[in-house]
Amino acid sequence: MKRTDKPCECCGRMMKNVWSRTKYCPTCAKEKEREWKRRRNEKRKARAHALPVVQSASKADAELRRIVRLADLAGRSYGYQVAAMEGRL
């Protein structure tokens, strides 16, 4: 890369002796960085709120025990019972 003089894409102020890939002056760069961080944070929060709610351990444990009990009554293994319940057999 080489150094060059070029205008800031945001405010148009001339930047002297900057790398050729530099887009913004230091003032605008800080402003843009704050904006990018804010936008990224909003997206992250939106994804966090959209995640499904996980069952509590006691509910999942109770469901597991129920399936094991059904498998025992039917004389099947747990895996075979789950496959049968899901219609894969």
C-alpha positions in Angstrom: 0.0 0.0 0.0 1.1 3.5 -0.6 0.4 6.8 1.1 -1.7 9.5 -0.7 -3.7 12.6 -0.2 -7.5 12.1 -0.4 -10.8 13.5 0.9 -12.8 12.0 3.7 -15.8 10.1 2.3 -18.0 11.4 5.1 -17.2 15.1 5.6 -15.0 15.8 2.5 -12.1 17.2 4.6 -8.7 16.6 2.9 -6.5 14.0 4.6 -2.8 14.3 3.9 -0.3 11.4 3.7 -2.8 8.6 4.6 -2.8 5.0 3.5 -4.6 4.5 0.2 -7.4 2.3 1.8 -8.2 5.0 4.5 -11.8 6.2 4.0 -12.5 8.5 6.9 -10.7 11.2 8.8 -10.0 10.5 12.5 -13.0 12.5 13.6 -15.4 10.7 11.3 -13.8 7.3 11.9 -14.6 7.6 15.6 -18.2 8.6 14.8 -18.6 5.7 12.3 -17.1 3.2 14.8 -19.6 4.2 17.4 -22.4 3.8 14.8 -21.2 0.4 13.8 -20.9 -0.8 17.4 -24.4 0.5 18.2 -25.8 -1.3 15.1 -24.0 -4.5 15.9 -25.1 -4.4 19.5 -28.8 -3.9 18.4 -28.5 -6.9 16.1 -26.9 -9.0 18.9 -29.7 -8.1 21.3 -32.4 -8.8 18.7 -30.9 -12.3 18.2 -30.7 -12.9 21.9 -34.4 -12.1 22.3 -35.3 -14.3 19.4 -33.7 -17.5 20.8 -36.2 -20.1 22.0 -36.7 -20.5 25.7 -35.0 -23.6 27.0 -37.0 -25.9 29.2 -36.0 -26.1 32.8 -33.9 -29.1 33.8 -36.7 -30.6 35.9 -39.2 -30.6 32.9 -36.6 -32.1 30.6 -35.7 -34.7 33.2 -39.3 -35.5 33.8 -39.8 -36.1 30.0 -36.7 -38.3 29.9 -38.0 -40.4 32.8 -41.4 -40.7 31.2 -39.9 -42.0 27.9 -37.6 -44.4 29.9 -40.7 -45.7 31.8 -42.6 -46.3 28.5 -39.6 -48.1 27.0 -39.3 -50.4 30.0 -43.0 -51.2 29.8 -42.7 -52.0 26.1 -39.5 -54.0 26.6 -37.5 -51.6 24.3 -34.4 -49.6 24.6 -34.6 -45.8 25.1 -33.3 -45.1 21.6 -35.7 -47.6 20.0 -38.6 -46.1 22.0 -37.8 -42.5 20.9 -37.6 -43.7 17.2 -40.9 -45.4 17.5 -42.5 -42.3 19.1 -41.1 -40.1 16.3 -42.5 -42.5 13.6 -39.1 -43.5 12.3 -39.8 -47.2 12.6 
